[in-house]
Amino acid sequence: VSPSPLACRAASSPASAWAEAACADLAPLAPAAAPSARPPPPAVEFAVCGMAVESPPQDRRIKRVTSEYVKSPKQKEWEDKIVSKEQQSTKEYFAKAEARGFAAGFKARIETALDEELEEWEVTEFKGDFVRKAILKVSVGNEEFIHLVAIRPTRADKWGVRWACKGQEDVLKEDDEDYESLPDEAKCGARVEDACTACSLM
């Protein structure tokens, strides 16, 4: 039978071996040392002109990220229409410039055929690709118009030109009974561009 702790503490001298062992087993265990709390990290300091300055606190605010503006389908459709109109306007501008340049090459021949100098020569309507076919309506003033039809089989061939004097209401078309061939030579044998105004046409 194991002795009580009180009997062990009351004993002033060593007892039997078994009593000492029992007292040793009944000795209270020493409490374990509590873990020490981790000290806070020291503040980072910077030396500025010999003085210790604490580092500024970090900005923990959430930064905004700029996002790309996304256009709505209607806005894209509207912008596409604007671009299409601009492209169409540019295409029409260059096409009209080409028609004006083409018509200008026949102005002298028309003036020779009419035996008069034309002060106005403005293309108001045109058709064709100006490579093998060109149909033009040219205003010459006083509500009078010249209709020109130029055709050639290939690029290497010369233009065959027919023309007629028309009014403002006359429709521009390729085949017209009023068309007549535009001569390219005068009776003197020179080309119309080089012929004198006194010469009559063939």
BELTAUR-V295723 format. One record per backbone hydrogen bond with DSSP energy under -1.0 kcal/mol. CO is the residue of the C=O (numbers start at 1). NH is the residue of the N-H. If there is no record, write none. Layout:
CO:NH, CO:NH
This chain:
4:8, 5:9, 6:10, 7:11, 16:20, 17:21, 18:22, 19:23, 20:24, 21:25, 22:26, 44:55, 46:53, 48:51, 51:48, 53:46, 72:76, 73:77, 74:78, 75:79, 76:80, 77:81, 78:82, 79:83, 80:84, 81:85, 82:86, 83:87, 84:88, 85:89, 86:90, 87:91, 88:92, 89:93, 90:94, 91:95, 92:96, 93:97, 94:98, 95:99, 96:100, 97:101, 98:102, 99:103, 100:104, 103:106, 106:110, 107:111, 108:112, 109:113, 110:114, 111:115, 111:116, 122:139, 125:137, 127:135, 132:152, 133:130, 134:150, 135:127, 136:148, 137:124, 137:125, 138:146, 139:122, 141:144, 144:140, 145:166, 146:138, 147:164, 148:136, 149:162, 150:134, 151:160, 160:151, 161:182, 162:149, 163:180, 164:147, 166:145, 176:179, 180:163, 184:192, 186:189, 190:186, 191:194, 191:195, 196:199, 200:187
